[in-house]
């Protein structure tokens, strides 16, 4: 009679993703947007004042409104703008929060957003006709998350909707490359009302943070 064989080890389970900081950022974006909508109902003039003082602009920084470098990242131009950014944050946030840890994840997000905003302001200073308007939105910070994702998980296959319709799987490094090229071309040719220069700055800021974290061994090997 053969001796009993040990049971095979259970299959390795994926570690749960960290989501706490991501949820906090989503909640802050929702809170700012809800406050703007409330101001619009009770006092439209006060809403315009709030946006003027918290959206990022060259004029605001010249007047000493340094907080705009952070506050603009939590303002949005409408429901669609907000929904698209929060959907992307919900998708990218947990992966990068798990990779970096909460503190570095938030630092990456805010530094990328700030760098993107400052690049937009630099463009407004050099070419006011193309970039002179104020900028709002979380897109620059999200571009930083996408840049870090492409740096740390370059070969990971991501499912995306091509033209927002056709699902397909693309490696993270190619999504990053397309994002940088699209932002650069959009900034050069000033296409549409999208803050392409801020997006490009977000990518640059995100790659810079990723490089610093990697060189100082601050990336979770998971």
Secondary structure, 3 states (H helix, E strand, C coil): CCCCCCCCCCCCCCCCCCCHHHHHHHHHHHHHHHHHHHHHHHCHHHHHHHHHHHCECHHHHHCCCCCHHHHHHHCCCCHHHHHHHHHHHHHHHHHHHHHHCHHHHHHHHHHHHHHHHHHHHHHHHHCHHHHCCCECCCHHHHHHHHHHHHHHCCCCEEEEEECCCEEEEEEHHHHHHHHHHHHHHHHHHCCCCCCHHHHHHHHHHHHHHHHHHHHCCCCCCC
